[in-house]
Amino acid sequence: MSHAFNDWNTDAELGEVRADVGAWMAGTKEGTFEEVALALFRWQASNNQVYRLFLEAMGTDVGGIERVDDIPCLPVEMFKHHRVQSGEWTAHHAFKSSGTTGQRQRSTHWLDPEGLTWYRDVASRAWSQIWGSEVKDHQWLGLLPGYVGREDASLLTMVHGFCDASGHATSRMFMDDHVALNRQLLAWFSTTHSLTLVLFGVTWAILDWLEGPDAPDHDWSQSLRWKEVILVETGGMKGRDEEPIREEVHARIRKALPWIRISSEYGMTEMLSQAYALDGQQHVFPFWSHAMVRDPRDPLASQPAGRSGRLDVVDLANVHSCAFLATSDLARKCDAGLALLGRCDNAEARGCSLLTLG
């Protein structure tokens, strides 16, 4: 099989591999998704000890893999017990999953010295590619209690990066001070501008705000320019309550703010790229990521459209760790994207879970 995107030598350094993948993502290096994914698979199979041992245990003939769909995906649970690292480098930073009460081991995603810069760039590219607008063209607010103050939270790092990239002094984070959040929103509504405001919020924190004593009153929710605000909910309920279906969450939001634009983000500690549901329901990944819905009984068998199964994600931004990940989330492929259905049976609760009708 010929490859327009040349394979890297087994002794290629991470910097070379990342530079080539970054050039491909930017459109300055040619190659199809399949070619880049297969080249990265072969390099990581040689340069990632955890992934290599996993492939050996699976009996995988690395040289015989010629399709992305045939690449075995590493269970994300491996990030709890092992350092999943491709290439030789010293760890500079780590993202850790939020976990739940009583959970002893958290998933840890180690980053090399260039990892944080790369992550912020990937997150900005994902937003721009899916939304069709630049991060700098928005103002940003974050309602992220439980994340603010955590340098190991990838979600906080991303939203902080968006705030910094916007260059607007009014872009900021909030814990659970709903009065301050309301004040900031009123200040934004009181000015005339062409920018869209994006409020990035953890699902349970959004509901606490909108259903609490400091929720916007009826006149406020009806009279202000809420159509100019995008509400991005993410993170689920984190074990606080029974996990509601996504339609119920959105109905509760719309009861308080009928005109706001509701969307959803899906991300994981173990991968660098994000998927967004512009309609709040069907998530789309950027072009360098590929979602596969697998038969829960067969890790390499794909489910047809409309059938639910375990979600596997190929995230080519994960050059430094493993780009081929088997999640513990259920999903179903739809005409316009991916419907997320919650957690697989017996999977540990995670902060990125939120159910939808399935």
C-alpha positions as CSV (number, residue, x, y, z in Angstrom):
1,M,0.0,0.0,0.0
2,S,1.4,3.4,-1.0
3,H,1.3,6.4,1.3
4,A,1.3,10.0,0.2
5,F,1.8,10.9,3.9
6,N,5.2,9.2,4.6
7,D,5.6,7.1,7.7
8,W,8.0,8.4,10.3
9,N,11.1,6.4,11.1
10,T,10.7,4.5,14.4
11,D,13.4,6.8,15.9
12,A,11.6,10.0,14.8
13,E,11.3,12.5,17.7
14,L,7.9,13.8,18.9
15,G,8.7,17.3,17.7
16,E,9.0,16.1,14.1
17,V,5.8,14.1,14.3
18,R,3.8,16.9,15.8
19,A,5.2,19.4,13.3
20,D,4.0,17.3,10.4
21,V,0.6,16.6,11.9
22,G,0.2,20.3,12.7
23,A,1.2,21.2,9.1
24,W,-1.4,18.8,7.9
25,M,-4.1,20.2,10.2
26,A,-3.2,23.7,8.9
27,G,-3.5,22.6,5.3
28,T,0.2,23.1,4.4
29,K,1.0,19.3,4.2
30,E,-1.0,17.0,2.0
31,G,-2.5,13.7,3.1
32,T,-5.8,12.1,3.7
33,F,-7.1,11.4,7.2
34,E,-6.5,7.7,6.7
35,E,-2.9,8.2,5.6
36,V,-2.0,10.4,8.5
37,A,-3.8,8.1,11.0
38,L,-2.0,5.0,9.7
39,A,1.3,6.7,9.8
40,L,0.7,7.9,13.4
41,F,-0.5,4.4,14.4
42,R,2.7,2.8,13.2
43,W,4.9,5.4,14.9
44,Q,3.0,5.1,18.2
45,A,3.0,1.3,18.0
46,S,6.8,1.5,18.1
47,N,7.2,4.5,20.5
48,N,4.5,4.0,23.1
49,Q,5.2,1.2,25.5
50,V,1.7,0.9,26.9
51,Y,0.1,0.9,23.5
52,R,2.7,-1.5,22.1
53,L,2.0,-4.0,24.9
54,F,-1.7,-3.6,24.4
55,L,-1.4,-4.4,20.7
56,E,0.7,-7.4,21.5
57,A,-1.9,-8.7,23.9
58,M,-4.5,-8.2,21.2
59,G,-2.4,-10.2,18.7
60,T,-2.2,-7.2,16.3
61,D,-0.1,-7.4,13.2
62,V,0.9,-3.8,13.1
63,G,2.3,-4.0,9.5
64,G,-0.9,-5.6,8.3
65,I,-3.3,-2.8,9.4
66,E,-4.4,-0.8,6.3
67,R,-7.6,0.8,7.5
68,V,-8.3,3.1,10.4
69,D,-11.4,1.0,11.3
70,D,-9.1,-2.0,11.9
71,I,-6.8,-0.1,14.4
72,P,-7.3,-1.4,18.0
73,C,-8.2,1.4,20.4
74,L,-6.6,1.7,23.8
75,P,-9.2,1.7,26.7
76,V,-9.1,5.1,28.4
77,E,-8.9,3.3,31.8
78,M,-5.2,2.7,31.0
79,F,-4.6,6.4,31.8
80,K,-5.4,5.7,35.4
81,H,-2.7,3.1,35.9
82,H,0.0,3.9,33.4
83,R,1.8,6.8,31.8
84,V,0.6,6.7,28.2
85,Q,3.4,8.4,26.4
86,S,4.7,8.3,22.8
87,G,8.4,9.2,22.4
88,E,11.1,10.1,24.9
89,W,10.4,13.2,26.9
90,T,10.1,14.6,30.4
91,A,6.6,15.3,31.6
92,H,5.9,19.0,32.0
93,H,2.2,19.1,32.9
94,A,-0.7,16.7,33.5
95,F,-4.4,16.9,33.0
96,K,-6.4,14.9,35.6
97,S,-10.0,13.8,35.4
98,S,-12.4,15.4,37.8
99,G,-13.5,12.0,39.1
100,T,-16.3,11.5,41.7
101,T,-16.5,11.3,45.5
102,G,-14.7,8.2,46.7
103,Q,-12.8,7.6,43.5
104,R,-9.1,7.0,44.4
105,Q,-7.4,6.9,41.1
106,R,-8.0,9.6,38.5
107,S,-7.2,9.4,34.8
108,T,-4.0,11.3,34.1
109,H,-3.0,12.7,30.7
110,W,0.7,13.6,30.7
111,L,2.0,16.4,28.5
112,D,5.4,17.1,27.2
113,P,7.0,20.6,27.5
114,E,5.2,21.8,24.3
115,G,1.9,20.1,25.3
116,L,0.0,23.0,26.8
117,T,0.7,25.3,23.9
118,W,-0.3,22.5,21.5
119,Y,-3.5,21.8,23.4
120,R,-4.6,25.5,23.4
121,D,-3.9,25.6,19.6
122,V,-5.9,22.4,19.0
123,A,-8.8,23.6,21.1
124,S,-8.9,26.9,19.2
125,R,-8.7,25.1,15.9
126,A,-11.6,22.8,16.9
127,W,-13.8,25.7,17.9
128,S,-13.1,27.6,14.7
129,Q,-13.5,24.6,12.4
130,I,-16.8,23.5,13.8
131,W,-18.4,26.9,14.6
132,G,-17.0,28.7,11.6
133,S,-15.8,31.6,13.7
134,E,-12.5,32.5,15.4
135,V,-12.1,32.3,19.2
136,K,-10.9,35.9,19.2
137,D,-14.2,37.1,17.7
138,H,-16.2,36.2,20.9
139,Q,-16.4,37.3,24.4
140,W,-16.2,34.5,26.9
141,L,-17.6,33.7,30.4
142,G,-17.1,30.6,32.3
143,L,-19.3,29.1,35.0
144,L,-17.0,26.4,36.2
145,P,-17.2,25.7,39.9
146,G,-15.1,22.7,40.8
147,Y,-12.7,23.6,38.1
148,V,-11.6,27.2,38.9
149,G,-8.2,26.9,40.8
150,R,-7.4,23.5,39.3
151,E,-4.4,23.7,37.0
152,D,-4.8,20.1,36.1
153,A,-8.3,20.6,34.6
154,S,-8.2,20.5,30.8
155,L,-11.6,22.2,30.5
156,L,-10.4,25.2,32.6
157,T,-7.2,25.4,30.6
158,M,-9.2,25.5,27.4
159,V,-11.7,28.2,28.5
160,H,-8.9,30.3,30.0
161,G,-7.1,30.0,26.7
162,F,-10.3,31.3,24.9
163,C,-10.6,34.2,27.3
164,D,-6.9,35.1,26.7
165,A,-7.2,34.8,22.9
166,S,-10.2,37.1,22.8
167,G,-8.3,39.9,24.3
168,H,-11.4,41.2,26.1
169,A,-11.0,42.3,29.7
170,T,-14.6,41.3,30.4
171,S,-14.0,37.7,29.5
172,R,-13.7,35.9,32.9
173,M,-14.4,32.9,35.1
174,F,-17.0,32.5,37.9
175,M,-17.3,29.9,40.6
176,D,-20.8,30.0,42.2
177,D,-21.2,33.8,42.6
178,H,-24.4,34.1,40.6
179,V,-24.9,37.7,41.5
180,A,-21.5,38.6,40.0
181,L,-22.4,36.6,36.9
182,N,-25.7,38.4,36.5
183,R,-23.9,41.7,36.9
184,Q,-21.4,40.8,34.2
185,L,-24.2,39.7,31.8
186,L,-26.1,43.0,32.4
187,A,-23.0,45.0,31.7
188,W,-22.5,43.1,28.4
189,F,-26.2,43.6,27.4
190,S,-25.9,47.4,28.2
191,T,-23.3,47.9,25.5
192,T,-23.7,47.9,21.7
193,H,-21.3,45.5,19.9
194,S,-21.2,42.9,17.1
195,L,-19.5,40.2,19.2
196,T,-21.3,37.1,20.3
197,L,-21.0,36.2,24.0
198,V,-20.2,32.6,24.8
199,L,-21.1,31.3,28.3
200,F,-19.3,28.0,28.9
201,G,-20.8,26.2,31.9
202,V,-20.9,22.9,33.7
203,T,-24.3,21.5,33.4
204,W,-25.1,21.2,37.1
205,A,-23.8,24.7,37.7
206,I,-26.0,26.2,35.0
207,L,-29.1,24.5,36.5
208,D,-28.1,25.8,40.0
209,W,-27.9,29.3,38.6
210,L,-31.1,29.2,36.6
211,E,-33.2,27.5,39.3
212,G,-31.7,29.2,42.3
213,P,-32.5,32.4,44.2
214,D,-30.4,34.6,41.9
215,A,-31.9,33.3,38.7
216,P,-32.8,35.9,36.0
217,D,-36.3,37.1,36.7
218,H,-39.1,36.9,34.1
219,D,-38.7,40.4,32.8
220,W,-34.9,40.1,32.5
221,S,-35.1,36.8,30.7
222,Q,-37.6,38.2,28.2
223,S,-36.3,41.7,27.5
224,L,-32.6,41.2,26.9
225,R,-30.7,40.1,23.8
226,W,-30.3,36.4,24.7
227,K,-30.3,35.4,21.1
228,E,-26.8,36.9,21.0
229,V,-25.6,34.5,23.7
230,I,-24.4,31.0,23.1
231,L,-24.7,28.7,26.2
232,V,-22.3,25.8,25.9
233,E,-23.1,23.1,28.5
234,T,-20.7,20.4,29.4
235,G,-19.7,18.0,32.2
236,G,-23.0,16.5,33.2
237,M,-24.1,16.3,36.9
238,K,-20.9,14.8,38.3
239,G,-22.8,12.5,40.7
240,R,-24.8,15.3,42.3
241,D,-28.1,14.0,41.1
242,E,-29.6,11.3,39.0
243,E,-28.3,12.0,35.5
244,P,-31.1,13.6,33.5
245,I,-31.6,13.2,29.8
246,R,-30.3,16.0,27.7
247,E,-33.8,17.0,26.5
248,E,-34.8,17.5,30.1
249,V,-31.8,19.7,30.8
250,H,-32.4,21.9,27.8
251,A,-36.1,22.2,28.7
252,R,-35.1,23.4,32.2
253,I,-32.7,25.9,30.7
254,R,-35.4,27.2,28.2
255,K,-37.9,27.6,31.0
256,A,-35.6,30.2,32.5
257,L,-34.1,31.6,29.3
258,P,-36.4,30.9,26.3
259,W,-34.3,32.7,23.7
260,I,-30.7,31.6,24.6
261,R,-28.8,29.5,22.0
262,I,-28.1,26.2,23.7
263,S,-25.2,24.0,22.5
264,S,-23.1,21.2,24.0
265,E,-19.4,20.3,24.3
266,Y,-17.9,16.8,24.6
267,G,-14.4,16.4,25.7
268,M,-12.2,14.0,27.7
269,T,-9.2,14.2,29.9
270,E,-7.5,11.6,27.7
271,M,-7.8,13.4,24.4
272,L,-7.0,16.9,23.3
273,S,-9.8,17.6,20.7
274,Q,-13.5,18.5,21.5
275,A,-16.7,17.8,19.8
276,Y,-19.6,20.3,19.7
277,A,-23.3,20.0,19.2
278,L,-24.4,23.3,17.7
279,D,-28.0,22.2,18.1
280,G,-27.3,20.9,21.6
281,Q,-28.0,17.3,20.5
282,Q,-25.7,15.9,17.7
283,H,-22.0,16.3,18.3
284,V,-19.5,16.8,15.5
285,F,-15.7,16.4,15.8
286,P,-13.1,18.4,13.9
287,F,-11.7,16.8,10.7
288,W,-8.6,15.5,12.4
289,S,-10.8,13.3,14.8
290,H,-12.9,10.4,13.8
291,A,-15.6,8.8,15.9
292,M,-16.5,5.1,15.6
293,V,-19.4,3.4,17.3
294,R,-18.5,-0.2,18.1
295,D,-20.4,-3.3,19.0
296,P,-20.0,-3.7,22.8
297,R,-19.3,-7.4,22.3
298,D,-16.6,-6.9,19.6
299,P,-14.1,-4.1,19.9
300,L,-13.4,-4.0,16.1
301,A,-17.0,-4.4,14.8
302,S,-18.7,-1.1,13.9
303,Q,-22.4,-0.5,14.5
304,P,-24.5,0.7,11.6
305,A,-26.1,4.2,11.7
306,G,-28.9,4.3,14.2
307,R,-27.6,1.5,16.4
308,S,-26.0,2.4,19.8
309,G,-22.6,1.1,20.9
310,R,-19.3,2.0,22.6
311,L,-17.7,5.2,21.3
312,D,-14.1,4.9,20.0
313,V,-12.3,8.1,19.0
314,V,-9.3,8.6,16.8
315,D,-7.8,12.0,17.8
316,L,-4.8,12.7,15.7
317,A,-3.9,15.7,18.0
318,N,-2.9,13.1,20.6
319,V,0.5,12.7,19.0
320,H,2.3,12.6,22.4
321,S,0.1,10.0,24.1
322,C,-2.2,7.7,22.1
323,A,-4.4,8.8,19.3
324,F,-6.6,5.7,19.3
325,L,-9.0,5.6,22.3
326,A,-11.8,3.3,23.4
327,T,-14.0,5.4,25.7
328,S,-16.6,4.1,28.2
329,D,-19.3,6.2,26.6
330,L,-22.3,5.0,24.6
331,A,-23.2,6.8,21.3
332,R,-25.2,6.5,18.2
333,K,-24.4,7.8,14.7
334,C,-27.1,10.1,13.3
335,D,-27.4,11.9,10.0
336,A,-26.0,15.2,11.4
337,G,-23.5,13.9,13.9
338,L,-23.2,11.8,17.0
339,A,-25.8,11.4,19.7
340,L,-24.2,10.7,23.1
341,L,-26.2,8.3,25.3
342,G,-24.4,8.2,28.6
343,R,-22.1,5.6,30.1
344,C,-21.6,2.0,29.2
345,D,-22.8,-0.6,31.7
346,N,-20.4,-1.0,34.7
347,A,-18.4,2.1,33.6
348,E,-17.3,4.5,36.3
349,A,-19.2,7.8,36.4
350,R,-17.3,10.6,34.7
351,G,-17.7,14.4,34.5
352,C,-18.3,14.3,30.8
353,S,-21.4,12.2,30.8
354,L,-24.9,13.4,30.1
355,L,-27.7,11.2,28.8
356,T,-30.0,11.8,25.9
357,L,-32.9,9.9,24.6
358,G,-31.8,6.8,22.8
